[in-house]
Amino acid sequence: MLVEYTIQGEINSSVQVGDNIYFSLKTLDSGYQTSSSFTYSGVVKNITKGLSSAVIAVDANSVDNIPGGVDYQNVNISNYFLFFSKDTSANINRIKGYHANVTMRNDSDKKAELFTVGAEIQPSSK
């Protein structure tokens, strides 16, 4: 079953055809949007990027793997977190390359502290 998720704004530049998509309903915890569980949705079959949005076509196994289930066409996808993961047979470990850009956002008006951030990077042409 092919379903399409329309994402407003930019999508992560690392998402590509063949990636696995997961979703989780957003909840509020101490003023922050959080989530504690996620559901596997399917494999990305197509990505269409526009100026202010993107459409990700996903091959889902059943309506249980789609936000909103059988009523998925009436669901506001912005109420969900969408995650992706790479196929581990081709992307065994580490980010490859020489640089990366990271954006971290706090969407709450309350104070928050970041304890640590780490990265494991492997040069791609050595």
GILIN-V659616 format. One record per residue. OMEGA is omega in radians with two decimals (NA if undefined). Layout:
BEGIN
<<OMEGA> <OMEGA>>
END
This chain:
BEGIN
<<-3.12> <3.10> <-3.14> <3.05> <3.08> <-3.09> <3.08> <-3.12> <-3.12> <3.02> <3.12> <-3.08> <3.14> <-3.14> <3.13> <3.11> <-3.12> <3.10> <3.08> <3.13> <3.08> <3.08> <3.11> <3.11> <3.12> <3.03> <3.10> <3.09> <-3.11> <3.11> <-3.14> <3.03> <-3.09> <3.06> <-3.10> <3.12> <3.14> <-3.08> <3.07> <-3.13> <-3.13> <-3.09> <3.11> <3.12> <-3.11> <3.06> <3.09> <-3.11> <3.05> <-3.14> <-3.08> <3.13> <3.09> <3.09> <3.11> <3.09> <-3.06> <3.06> <-3.11> <-3.13> <-3.10> <3.11> <3.07> <-3.12> <-3.10> <3.06> <-3.14> <3.13> <-3.09> <-3.13> <-3.02> <-3.11> <-3.13> <-3.08> <3.05> <-3.05> <3.12> <3.05> <-3.08> <2.91> <3.00> <3.14> <3.01> <3.04> <-3.13> <3.03> <-3.04> <3.10> <3.13> <-3.09> <-2.98> <3.13> <2.99> <2.99> <3.11> <3.11> <-3.09> <3.11> <3.10> <3.03> <-3.14> <3.05> <3.09> <-3.09> <3.01> <-3.07> <3.11> <3.08> <3.12> <-3.13> <3.08> <3.11> <3.09> <-3.06> <-3.11> <3.03> <3.13> <3.10> <3.06> <-2.99> <3.13> <3.10> <-2.98> <-3.06> <3.11> <NA>>
END
